[in-house]
Amino acid sequence: METKVAEQAVEEQQGKKKMRVMVAIDESEWSFYALKWALDHLFVGPNDKAGVAATREAPAVSQENVSMATLVHVMPPFYNYVLPAGPGGAAYYVTPALLESVRKAQEDGAADVLSRALEICKDKMIKAETLILRGDPKDMICEATEQSHVDLLVVGSRGLGMVKRAFLGSVSDYCAHHAKCPVVIVKPPKESGKPPKESGKPPKESGKK
Amino acid sequence: MAEGSENKGKPLMLVAVDDSEHSFYALEWTLDHFFAHGTNHPFKLIVIHARSSASSALGVAGFGSVDFMTSLEADMKKSTGKTVQKAKDVCTSKKVENVEVEVMEGDPRNVMCDAVDKHQASLLVVGSHGYGIVKRAVLGSVSDYCAHHVKCSVMIVKQPTKP
């Protein structure tokens, strides 16, 4: 009788704790910082206290409490032609060999980024799977969260001010507005990143954002 | 109490609530996913409610008589009390004990930023109206402001759109 109750309790634990989290990765250090922050704060690893409490009841299932991370990396879209910069006007069709080497370089870059990310996950003993997509990062990330039915999306933030954000575009902004699931925006720690322009203004200033 | 010593050294999560359904959905979602069982939670939790002062609600100072102000204040205190109680009830129903609920006065945007600084929180959780760009620009958005100005990481929890 007692073991049955204990099993049920562990099952409930599993059902509630297992969260599918997707982390968006690119080459920037902000996204790696976001990954590390997410792994430290959002996951129940096997060495966490809660994991230890589980092992007392049912040692066999302690591994099951670990949530799963999906690392997604989006490569910018690939064009088959190159527009000339100088006078001319016609679009040249580049030789297939050159295309191939550029495509390969892009894929190597993506693999490199993701292998670094997987190393970090391994160090923290968190299971992770990777996903490589090609296209506009903003749309692809939002689409991926829907298709994979993730519970939470984690993105880094460059800490851009309002003007830069409007001109350069912000993937984290777009995802925060358009992703259907909850989004965590991880900001760089105060020491390393430059503070955004707005922080210079006194906080009491009431103004539309 | 024994609970206090367990909570030391844990990162702090602040959840912002107001009267809206979205913020309570955010609170419930957070409790379901991070404070699921037992006493050993990865985070320490504080719920923040921002209440606007009666004078800001009235606008121009010379508008109302003193009586009007006091009855308005009393009304607002009642609704704040209701929100606080509702937040506590939600926590108890999810079996999460010893949750602090703090009420701070002022504009919600500034209140949240100040609360994060004061408590040195690791994570701020806000709900989201799900407004489009135009509504957001006109009505303003606390979750947007917080996402950009708060020093710590921000979690924006949306209610799933009904199909």
Contacts between the chains, C-beta under 8 A, distances in Angstrom:
chain1	res1	chain2	res2	distance
A	9	B	37	7.9
A	12	B	37	6.8
A	13	B	36	7.0
A	13	B	37	5.3
A	16	B	32	6.6
A	16	B	33	7.4
A	16	B	36	3.5
A	16	B	37	6.3
A	17	B	36	5.8
A	17	B	37	7.7
A	19	B	33	5.6
A	37	B	153	6.5
A	41	B	11	6.1
A	41	B	42	7.1
A	41	B	43	7.6
A	41	B	122	6.3
A	41	B	123	6.9
A	44	B	42	6.8
A	48	B	42	7.0
A	49	B	40	5.3
A	50	B	38	7.4
A	50	B	40	4.8
A	50	B	41	7.8
A	50	B	42	6.9
A	53	B	38	6.5
A	53	B	40	5.7
A	151	B	33	6.8
A	152	B	33	7.7
A	152	B	155	7.8
A	162	B	148	7.7
A	173	B	147	7.9
A	176	B	147	5.9
A	176	B	156	5.4
A	179	B	158	8.0
A	180	B	158	7.0
A	180	B	160	6.5
A	180	B	161	6.8
A	181	B	158	7.4
A	182	B	26	7.9
A	182	B	29	6.7
A	182	B	155	6.0
A	182	B	156	6.4
A	182	B	157	4.2
A	182	B	158	6.4
A	183	B	155	7.1
A	183	B	156	5.1
A	184	B	123	7.5
A	184	B	153	5.9
A	184	B	154	7.0
A	184	B	155	4.5
A	184	B	156	7.9
A	185	B	147	5.5
A	185	B	153	6.3
A	185	B	154	5.0
A	185	B	155	7.9
A	185	B	156	7.4
A	186	B	153	4.5
A	187	B	150	7.7
A	187	B	151	6.8
A	187	B	152	6.7
A	187	B	153	5.8
A	187	B	154	7.7
A	190	B	151	6.5
A	196	B	148	7.3
A	198	B	148	7.0
A	198	B	149	6.3
A	199	B	149	7.2
A	203	B	110	5.6
A	203	B	113	6.0
A	203	B	114	7.3
A	203	B	149	7.8
A	204	B	110	6.5
A	206	B	107	6.2
A	208	B	137	7.4
A	208	B	140	5.9
A	209	B	140	6.7
A	209	B	141	7.1
A	209	B	144	5.8
A	209	B	145	5.1
A	209	B	148	7.1
